[in-house]
Each structure stands twice: as structure tokens, then as C-alpha cells.
Amino acid sequence: MAVTNDPGAVPVTRIEVLDFVAEAFDTVPARPHTLVEVAVRNGARDAVIAVLGRLPDVELREPQQLWDYLSEVPESLPQRR
């Protein structure tokens, strides 16, 4: 596997998403546009914003609900050997 410094080449993980949007759940319900705004304000990379942009316009009451709509996002990166 080639080593790259391109952050766009690194998959988005659930941990990364939550690092940037957790505070949006301080006031519920959270809506996808709010999650995007919070992520941008917190300096999320474009790949995270793109993942959040795939959410339907729904009310989210807890972070765990994100994965109902973004089930393909892995929890963490695979361990390197």
C-alpha cells in the first residue's frame, strides 16, 4: 500500500465524524444542515462534509442515529500490518 499525505485518500470514519459534530447534539433535535455547519466551523475536511451531505433531511436526537443513514462509514480505520 502506498503511503500518501493526501487527506482525501484516507476514508472518513465514524470517530472522525463524531469528533466534528458531537456538539451539534447538545441541542436536539439536530438536523443535517446543522451538522454540516458545525463540522465546517470545527474545521472538518471536505470528505467529512461530503459524508454529512448524504444525510436525508431528518431530525436526529442522538449521534447513534447517524449510522442508520451512513451505515457504510466504518467505525475506525483498519489496523496497518
C-alpha angles and dihedrals in degrees: 000000000000119000113236136182091202107116089199089065092060113086119243113248133201089245091056093048091051092047088063103036108031093102090058087072092060085089114037143240095047118196126207094250089055091050090052092048092050092046092051091047090051093051101254116175121250093259091061091049090050091053091050089048089065092064116109118237097272137134113255119200099180136020092245089070090068090075092057085070100027101041092144092065108100121230092233141346118281114261113262116234 
